[in-house]
Amino acid sequence: MSTTPRCTTDEPFSLQRNPAGRLVLTKCNEVHIGVEPVRTFPISDPDRFISLVDSHAHELLCIADLAELPADIANFVRQELADREFLPRIARIVRVKQHKDPHEWEVITDRGPAEFLFHDDDIRRLSPTRAILVDMHGVRFYIADSRQLDANSRRILSQYL
C-alpha cells in the first residue's frame, strides 16, 4: 500500500477569488466555488501534495509540488494556506445576533475576544464534535470539541450544525 497521494496536476486549472471572497477552482470546464487548500503532510513536506477540497472535504485536485506551478499560482496557494493556518479556537460563544443574514457572532477564543459576521452556510463540520466557522473575511474559527463548551455555547452552536 502506497502512502503517496495520487495527484492530477496534468490538467490545466485556475484559481481565483470571487467577489464574495470565496476561492474558485476551474478545471476541465467545471467551476468549484468555496474550495480550500489543505496540506497532506504539513510538517514533513509542506510544499508538496496540497489538496484542493470542496466544502465537504472532498478532494477536487491534488498539487504534487508547488514548485512545479507558475509562480503566481504557487504564491496564491501559499497565501491561502497561511491564512487558513491562522486558526483561533473558540472557547465560548457569548451571543449571536440573528436579526439578519449574516449573523453577528461574539465569541471568546484562545487569542481573546472576537466578533465576526457569519453566514449559515459557512460552517464546516469536521466530525460530530468539531467544526470550523469561516467569517466573511475568510478568518477561520475552530471548535475543537463542542462537548467541552459551556451549556449556553452548545445550545447556540446546535442551531447551526
N, C-alpha and C positions, 0 to 999 in steps of 0.2 A: 504494500500500500504506500503510495507516494504522499509526502507531506507538502509538496509544492503545489500551490493553486494553479488551475488551468486558466491562462489569461488569453484574451482575444483582442489584442490591440492592433491586429492587422486591418481591422475595419476602420475606415475613417470616421471620426466623430468630432463634435464640437461641444464646448461648454460655455455657458454664459449665464448672466443673471437676468431674470425678467423684471419688469417694473415693480412687482411686489417683493423683490429681493430674494426670490427662490432660485436655486441653482437648476438650470435646464440642460439636459443632455440630449443631443440629437445624434442619432446613428441609424444607418440603414433606413432613412426616411421616417423614422419613429422619433417622436418627441416625448421626453420623460421630464416632468416638472417636479421639483422638490427632491432631487437626488442629493446624496451626501457621500463624500469620500470617507473611506474607513481604511485604516492601516491594518493589514493582516498580521504583520509582525512588527508592532510599533517600537520595540526595544532592539531586537536583533537585526532588523532590516527595514528601517523606516521609510526609505525611498523606493522600495520595491513591493510589488504585489499590493497595490492600492485598489480596493474595490469601490466602485460607484454603485450605491444601493438606493432603492426606492424607499418610500415611507414605511413599507412593511419589511424592510431589511432584506429584500430580495436583490441579489446581485444582478446588475444590468450590464456591467463592464468591469473587467479587471485590467489594470495597467501594470504590466510586468515590471517596468522600470521608468521612473520619472525622467531619468537622464536620456531616454530614447524619444521623449516627446519634444515638440517645438518649445523653445524657452518660455514663450508667453503662456502656453497651456500649463506647462510644468509649474511655473510661478503661481498661476491662478490656483492650481490644485494645492500647492504648498500653503498658500494663504488661507484657503478653505480649511485645510487640516489644522492650521494654527488656531483659527477662530473656533473650530469645533472642539479642540482640546482644552479651551478655557471652559471649565465646567463647574460653576458653583453648585454646591449641594444644598438642597432645600431641607432645613431642619424643622421649619414650622410655617404653615400658611396662616397668616394673620387674618386676611379677609380678601374677598373677591367682589368687586363691584360689577354687577351684571346688568346694568341699565341699558347697555347697548353692546354690539359686537364691534371691535374687540373688547374683551373684558379687562378690567384693570386689577392686576394682582398685587398684593402686598405680602411679602414673604421675609422670613429670616433665613439667611444662608450661612454656610461656614465662612463666608467672607463678609458677613454683616447684613444689615437690612437692604432690601431691594424692592423696587416697584417696576412693573413692566406691563406692557399690553400684550394680550394673548388671544388668538382665535381658537375656537373649539377644535378645529382640525389640525392644530399644530402641536399635538401631543403624540409622542411615540412610546407606546407601551413596549418595554423590553422583556418583561416577564409579568406574572401576576402581581408582583410587588415592586417592580422597578419601572421607572418611566423617565423620559426626557421631555421637557417642555421647551419649545422654541419660541422666543418672543418675536415681536415684529421687526427687530433689528438683527435677528439671527443669533442672538445670545442664547445659549442652551443652559437650562437649569435641570439638575439631576436629582431625582428622588431615588436614593439607593435602596430603601426598604420602607414601603408605605406603612408596614406594621409597626415601625419604630416612631412614627409621627404621633402627636397627641390626638385625642379623640376628635376635636374640632377640625384639625387639619385633615384627618382621614375622611370625615363627613364631607368637607368641601371637595376634596380630591375625588371622592366616589361619584360626584356629579359629572366628572369629565372623563373618567375611564370606562 
